[in-house]
Amino acid sequence: MRAAHLRAAARAALDTVYDPELDEPITDLGFVRSLTADDGRITVRLRLPTSFCSPNFAYLMASDAKDALTALPGAREVTVLLDDHHDSDLINRGLAADAGYRGTFGHEAERDLEELREVFRRKAHTAAMERALTALLRARPGLAEERLGEVVLGDLPDTAATRALLRRRTALGLGTAPADPALVDDEGRPFPPGEIPLRLRFARSVRISIDGNAHFCRGLLRTRYPDSAADQAPRSGDEGHPVDAAPAAHGTAPAGHPTTTRENIA
């Protein structure tokens, strides 16, 4: 594969790698510091908003980036490096050796990597569900919150918010048929009508936490690396949703998020 084609393919592959907490592609966030691709060799350097971003988030993104690039047909050798993080050396050694999550962090990795992914998939689904249903409530003023349990996926308009919800449901193994209920728990079960307003408020708090963190972390990255502003894609606004949160630092614990401490790496 020619260098230009390999680089384009590598960039597209990185577009599929998401920050697990912020639920945005690392390319849109500006976390990809550099990308070189030539003669089947791909090297990527990643950067994060702070040196103390949670090691589990950092490892997930770096590992996912390496997996996505290694899967490319023209890739013969893939190197992913994390810059300027307090665990950069540890993470970079683990990635180079293909040691895996537990092999990289040893006894500190109390949780399995897939278990971590599941936590963030559920949060992303909750936020995506709230975005789509709140947009529907705004578009249909006569629809009461209590009746959201009657809404099925086929009732949702074909928007970015709806497509995002379908992607999140697919990641969790939930149904995506037009007749499937739109408001469900992490197992795909509908909520009793009396619980719907409370469940929607909880989902909104998760979404606000994610949106607020994303807004804050973008600003932190631009402060730490002024040149990163050119690499950040404008946020879509999620079909008109404002980013209406009191943000917390990347890797802190709003709405049940794991913290940044090494003790909480699992």
PLY file of the C-alpha trace (Angstrom):
ply
format ascii 1.0
element vertex 266
property float x
property float y
property float z
element edge 265
property int vertex1
property int vertex2
end_header
0.00 0.00 0.00
1.35 3.43 -0.96
2.35 5.72 1.90
-0.44 8.23 1.24
-3.07 5.51 1.13
-1.71 3.84 4.26
-1.72 7.13 6.11
-5.32 7.82 5.09
-6.33 4.32 6.15
-4.52 4.76 9.46
-6.27 8.05 10.10
-9.64 6.47 9.35
-8.82 3.60 11.72
-8.00 6.07 14.50
-11.38 7.74 13.90
-12.94 4.55 15.33
-11.01 4.79 18.61
-13.01 6.55 21.33
-12.04 8.10 24.61
-13.92 5.74 26.96
-15.04 8.49 29.32
-15.77 11.31 26.88
-17.33 9.05 24.21
-15.71 10.95 21.33
-13.10 9.81 18.77
-9.54 10.54 19.85
-9.02 12.22 16.47
-11.86 14.71 17.09
-10.53 15.44 20.57
-7.05 16.23 19.26
-5.41 13.39 21.17
-3.46 12.21 18.10
-0.24 14.20 18.24
1.38 12.74 15.13
0.93 9.98 12.60
3.51 8.62 10.18
3.00 5.77 7.76
5.43 4.43 5.18
6.45 1.03 3.83
3.95 -0.73 6.07
5.28 0.93 9.23
2.86 3.08 11.21
3.85 5.20 14.19
1.36 7.18 16.23
2.02 9.46 19.17
-0.84 10.28 21.53
-1.24 13.15 23.99
-3.76 13.75 26.76
-5.10 16.86 28.53
-3.02 16.29 31.68
-0.11 14.16 32.82
-2.34 12.55 35.45
-5.26 11.42 33.27
-6.43 8.07 34.57
-4.01 5.29 33.51
-6.86 2.94 32.65
-8.36 5.45 30.21
-4.93 6.13 28.74
-4.17 2.45 28.27
-7.57 1.72 26.72
-7.12 4.41 24.09
-3.53 3.50 23.28
-4.32 -0.21 23.13
-7.43 0.34 20.99
-5.39 2.53 18.66
-2.77 -0.18 18.22
-5.44 -2.83 17.61
-7.22 -0.67 15.01
-3.98 0.04 13.16
-2.68 -3.51 13.33
-5.87 -4.71 11.63
-5.13 -2.65 8.50
-4.20 -4.80 5.49
-1.08 -2.76 4.69
0.26 -2.56 8.24
3.45 -4.56 8.86
4.70 -2.84 12.00
2.66 -0.64 14.35
4.04 1.51 17.15
1.79 3.52 19.46
3.42 5.85 21.98
1.80 7.88 24.74
3.62 11.16 25.44
3.92 13.23 28.62
1.91 11.00 30.97
3.13 9.90 34.38
2.75 6.28 33.23
4.00 6.79 29.66
7.04 4.53 30.09
5.00 1.74 31.65
2.21 1.91 29.08
4.60 2.21 26.13
6.61 -0.81 27.29
3.43 -2.84 27.71
2.17 -1.90 24.25
5.51 -2.68 22.61
5.58 -6.10 24.26
1.88 -6.79 23.60
1.70 -7.54 27.31
-1.99 -6.78 27.65
-3.67 -4.79 30.39
-2.84 -7.10 33.29
0.64 -7.75 31.97
1.27 -4.02 31.82
-0.08 -3.00 35.23
0.33 -6.25 37.18
-1.39 -6.36 40.56
-2.84 -2.86 40.07
-5.07 -4.09 37.25
-7.75 -5.57 39.47
-10.44 -5.35 36.80
-10.38 -7.10 33.45
-10.03 -4.80 30.44
-13.30 -5.97 28.91
-15.07 -5.27 32.19
-13.83 -1.68 32.01
-15.05 -1.33 28.44
-18.49 -2.53 29.50
-18.75 0.15 32.19
-18.11 2.88 29.64
-20.33 1.32 26.98
-23.21 1.48 29.44
-22.56 5.11 30.28
-22.30 5.99 26.59
-25.59 4.21 25.89
-27.34 6.02 28.74
-26.15 9.40 27.47
-27.03 8.63 23.85
-30.50 7.46 24.88
-31.12 10.68 26.79
-29.96 12.82 23.86
-32.25 11.08 21.42
-35.30 11.08 23.69
-34.86 14.65 24.88
-34.64 15.75 21.24
-37.89 13.87 20.60
-39.58 15.59 23.56
-38.50 18.97 22.20
-39.76 18.13 18.72
-43.09 16.84 20.08
-44.19 19.21 22.90
-47.35 17.19 23.45
-45.43 14.03 24.35
-45.28 13.53 28.11
-42.19 12.03 29.71
-44.31 9.28 31.25
-45.20 8.08 27.75
-41.61 7.65 26.59
-41.96 3.98 27.44
-44.26 3.69 24.43
-41.66 5.14 22.05
-39.91 2.62 19.82
-36.73 3.10 17.82
-38.74 3.47 14.63
-40.37 6.59 16.11
-37.03 8.40 16.33
-36.03 10.62 13.39
-32.96 9.74 11.34
-30.55 12.10 13.05
-26.99 11.92 14.34
-28.37 11.42 17.85
-30.48 8.45 16.75
-27.62 6.88 14.79
-25.35 7.30 17.81
-27.93 5.57 20.00
-28.14 2.65 17.58
-24.34 2.31 17.62
-24.28 2.28 21.41
-27.05 -0.32 21.54
-25.17 -2.50 19.10
-22.03 -2.26 21.25
-24.04 -3.50 24.25
-25.77 -6.24 22.29
-29.19 -4.59 22.63
-31.87 -4.77 19.98
-31.92 -2.20 17.19
-35.11 -3.22 15.37
-37.63 -0.42 14.65
-40.15 -2.06 17.02
-37.73 -2.21 19.97
-38.47 0.19 22.86
-36.18 3.22 22.90
-36.02 3.73 26.68
-34.44 0.68 28.29
-31.93 -0.24 30.96
-28.48 -1.71 30.30
-30.03 -5.14 29.77
-32.62 -3.91 27.29
-35.54 -3.99 29.73
-38.18 -1.21 29.58
-38.86 0.82 32.72
-42.23 0.91 34.52
-44.12 4.10 33.54
-43.92 5.52 37.06
-40.11 5.31 37.04
-39.57 6.99 33.67
-39.19 10.65 34.80
-36.64 9.64 37.45
-34.75 7.40 35.02
-34.67 10.18 32.44
-33.26 12.62 35.00
-30.54 10.13 35.91
-29.71 9.62 32.23
-29.56 13.39 31.80
-27.05 13.67 34.66
-24.84 11.07 32.97
-25.05 12.90 29.65
-24.28 16.27 31.23
-21.28 14.76 33.00
-19.91 13.34 29.75
-20.55 16.53 27.77
-19.08 18.72 30.48
-15.96 16.60 30.78
-15.50 16.62 27.01
-15.76 20.41 26.88
-13.36 20.84 29.80
-10.80 18.33 28.51
-10.70 19.97 25.10
-9.83 23.23 26.82
-7.19 21.59 29.00
-5.57 20.04 25.94
-5.45 23.38 24.13
-3.86 24.96 27.21
-1.26 22.21 27.50
-0.62 21.96 23.75
-1.63 25.19 22.00
-1.11 23.59 18.58
-3.80 20.99 19.36
-6.58 23.48 18.63
-6.10 22.92 14.91
-6.54 19.16 15.40
-9.80 19.32 17.33
-12.99 18.84 15.35
-15.85 21.19 16.29
-18.42 19.49 18.47
-21.66 18.79 16.67
-23.75 19.98 19.60
-25.64 16.68 19.55
-28.59 17.97 17.58
-28.79 21.27 19.43
-27.95 20.07 22.94
-25.98 22.71 24.82
-23.01 21.60 26.85
-24.62 22.50 30.14
-22.42 21.03 32.81
-20.15 22.03 35.61
-17.20 20.06 34.23
-14.75 17.96 36.17
-11.21 17.04 35.22
-10.72 14.14 32.84
-10.78 10.92 34.81
-12.52 12.30 37.90
-15.68 10.79 39.20
-18.91 12.61 38.28
-21.97 10.40 37.99
-20.09 7.33 39.13
-17.04 7.61 36.91
-13.84 5.94 38.12
-11.21 8.26 39.51
-7.73 9.07 38.29
-5.80 7.57 41.16
-3.48 4.62 40.63
-5.40 2.76 43.32
-8.46 3.02 41.10
-6.80 1.87 37.92
-9.06 -1.16 37.81
0 1
1 2
2 3
3 4
4 5
5 6
6 7
7 8
8 9
9 10
10 11
11 12
12 13
13 14
14 15
15 16
16 17
17 18
18 19
19 20
20 21
21 22
22 23
23 24
24 25
25 26
26 27
27 28
28 29
29 30
30 31
31 32
32 33
33 34
34 35
35 36
36 37
37 38
38 39
39 40
40 41
41 42
42 43
43 44
44 45
45 46
46 47
47 48
48 49
49 50
50 51
51 52
52 53
53 54
54 55
55 56
56 57
57 58
58 59
59 60
60 61
61 62
62 63
63 64
64 65
65 66
66 67
67 68
68 69
69 70
70 71
71 72
72 73
73 74
74 75
75 76
76 77
77 78
78 79
79 80
80 81
81 82
82 83
83 84
84 85
85 86
86 87
87 88
88 89
89 90
90 91
91 92
92 93
93 94
94 95
95 96
96 97
97 98
98 99
99 100
100 101
101 102
102 103
103 104
104 105
105 106
106 107
107 108
108 109
109 110
110 111
111 112
112 113
113 114
114 115
115 116
116 117
117 118
118 119
119 120
120 121
121 122
122 123
123 124
124 125
125 126
126 127
127 128
128 129
129 130
130 131
131 132
132 133
133 134
134 135
135 136
136 137
137 138
138 139
139 140
140 141
141 142
142 143
143 144
144 145
145 146
146 147
147 148
148 149
149 150
150 151
151 152
152 153
153 154
154 155
155 156
156 157
157 158
158 159
159 160
160 161
161 162
162 163
163 164
164 165
165 166
166 167
167 168
168 169
169 170
170 171
171 172
172 173
173 174
174 175
175 176
176 177
177 178
178 179
179 180
180 181
181 182
182 183
183 184
184 185
185 186
186 187
187 188
188 189
189 190
190 191
191 192
192 193
193 194
194 195
195 196
196 197
197 198
198 199
199 200
200 201
201 202
202 203
203 204
204 205
205 206
206 207
207 208
208 209
209 210
210 211
211 212
212 213
213 214
214 215
215 216
216 217
217 218
218 219
219 220
220 221
221 222
222 223
223 224
224 225
225 226
226 227
227 228
228 229
229 230
230 231
231 232
232 233
233 234
234 235
235 236
236 237
237 238
238 239
239 240
240 241
241 242
242 243
243 244
244 245
245 246
246 247
247 248
248 249
249 250
250 251
251 252
252 253
253 254
254 255
255 256
256 257
257 258
258 259
259 260
260 261
261 262
262 263
263 264
264 265
